[in-house]
């Protein structure tokens, strides 16, 4: 599913999560891809990475499934630098996956980090690392594949604040 209005306040995903075509209880996860074609200064020497955000915040199962898909099929560095609710950048709250997470749906946000052209006119197609974009897209695909072919949906075993459910 694609949504619009992310930069204007997550408008498309908010609308869908409040007016779903299918009941939200039938949605087992949200795998959000936003900016996966470049790198950042922290990975200048090795662009074989992707930031994952939120994968363990609601579901240990989803985190395990995503990491297993990476190890089995793609084997890139999964950087969890921004994978916390108190990160000053607030990436967990700033993209479309959050409108699903706030309804208790486990999420993974795949992100290449901030670069000099972030949200600027200079962010042009010629600067995309297409082989790395393809590897990152394969990771999302294989994570979805594992989820679709799993025997059960990922268990939501954590509260919104990250504490274990009782």
Buried (B, 14 or more C-beta within 10 A) or exposed (E): EEBEEBEEEBBBBBBBBEEBEEEEEEBBBBBBBBBBBBBBEEBEEEBBBBBBBBBBBBBBBBBBBBBEBBEEBBEBEBBEBBBBEEEEEEBBBBBBBBBBBEBBBBBBBBBBBBBEEEEEEEBEEEEBBEEBBEBBBBBBBBBBEBBEEEEEBBEBBBEEEEEEEE
